[in-house]
Amino acid sequence: MAIDGTWNIVMKTPIGDQSSTLTLAASGPTLTGSMSSGAMGTTALREGTVDGDKAAWKADITQPMAMTLEFSATVAGDTISGNAKLGMFGNASFTGSRA
């Protein structure tokens, strides 16, 4: 699957650019993996789905405050881009590339 692998992403959040590393693996329509960054540590992804070049997942973070991030993404070759819903703080676009 094109989404499998490690991705370095940058989210454009209200508190500035936030860098994270995604590790993603697809099995049929199910997406699993983890997201890590220096500020929030590593968190497992949940409710992950994949359909062709589209993917979606949720990640529960505790830093800088507890919230659930809801991601939607599109993969094109070695690039990934999309949007993350930041709870009551709106949305953040993100882009990244295969590590």
C-alpha positions as CSV (number, residue, x, y, z in Angstrom):
1,M,0.0,0.0,0.0
2,A,1.3,3.5,-0.9
3,I,0.7,4.9,2.6
4,D,2.8,2.3,4.4
5,G,6.0,3.7,6.0
6,T,7.3,6.6,8.0
7,W,6.4,10.1,7.2
8,N,7.8,13.4,8.5
9,I,4.9,16.0,8.6
10,V,4.6,19.7,9.6
11,M,1.2,20.9,10.8
12,K,0.4,24.7,10.5
13,T,-1.3,25.1,14.0
14,P,-2.5,28.3,15.8
15,I,0.6,28.0,18.0
16,G,3.0,27.7,15.1
17,D,4.4,24.9,13.0
18,Q,4.4,21.5,14.7
19,S,6.6,18.7,13.4
20,S,5.7,15.1,13.9
21,T,6.6,11.6,12.6
22,L,3.9,9.3,11.4
23,T,4.4,5.5,11.1
24,L,1.5,4.1,9.0
25,A,0.5,0.6,7.9
26,A,-2.6,-0.4,5.9
27,S,-4.3,-3.8,5.9
28,G,-7.2,-3.7,3.6
29,P,-9.3,-0.7,4.6
30,T,-7.8,-0.5,8.1
31,L,-5.0,1.9,8.9
32,T,-2.8,1.5,12.0
33,G,0.2,3.3,13.3
34,S,1.6,6.0,15.6
35,M,2.4,9.7,15.7
36,S,5.3,11.1,17.7
37,S,6.9,14.5,18.3
38,G,9.2,15.8,21.0
39,A,6.5,17.8,22.7
40,M,3.8,15.2,23.0
41,G,5.7,11.9,22.9
42,T,4.3,9.0,21.0
43,T,0.6,8.1,20.6
44,A,-1.1,5.3,18.9
45,L,-3.5,6.1,16.0
46,R,-7.1,4.9,16.3
47,E,-10.1,4.5,14.0
48,G,-7.8,4.6,11.0
49,T,-9.2,4.0,7.5
50,V,-7.7,3.9,4.0
51,D,-9.4,4.0,0.6
52,G,-7.1,4.3,-2.4
53,D,-4.9,7.4,-1.9
54,K,-7.2,8.8,0.9
55,A,-6.7,8.1,4.6
56,A,-8.2,9.2,7.9
57,W,-7.4,8.6,11.6
58,K,-7.6,10.0,15.1
59,A,-4.9,10.6,17.6
60,D,-5.4,11.5,21.3
61,I,-2.8,14.0,22.6
62,T,-2.1,15.4,26.0
63,Q,0.3,18.2,25.2
64,P,0.0,21.2,25.0
65,M,-3.5,20.1,26.3
66,A,-5.7,17.0,26.1
67,M,-7.6,16.7,22.8
68,T,-8.4,14.4,19.9
69,L,-6.9,15.3,16.6
70,E,-8.9,14.1,13.6
71,F,-6.8,13.7,10.4
72,S,-7.8,13.3,6.8
73,A,-5.0,12.9,4.3
74,T,-4.1,12.2,0.6
75,V,-1.0,10.4,-0.4
76,A,0.7,11.1,-3.8
77,G,3.9,9.1,-4.3
78,D,6.3,10.2,-1.6
79,T,4.2,13.2,-0.3
80,I,1.3,13.3,2.1
81,S,-1.0,16.3,2.8
82,G,-4.3,17.0,4.5
83,N,-6.1,18.5,7.4
84,A,-6.3,17.9,11.1
85,K,-9.2,19.0,13.2
86,L,-7.9,20.4,16.4
87,G,-11.0,20.1,18.6
88,M,-12.3,23.5,19.6
89,F,-9.2,25.2,18.1
90,G,-10.2,24.8,14.4
91,N,-8.2,23.1,11.7
92,A,-4.6,22.8,10.8
93,S,-3.3,21.9,7.3
94,F,-0.3,19.6,7.1
95,T,2.2,18.4,4.5
96,G,4.9,15.9,4.6
97,S,7.2,13.5,2.9
98,R,8.3,9.9,3.2
99,A,11.2,9.6,5.6
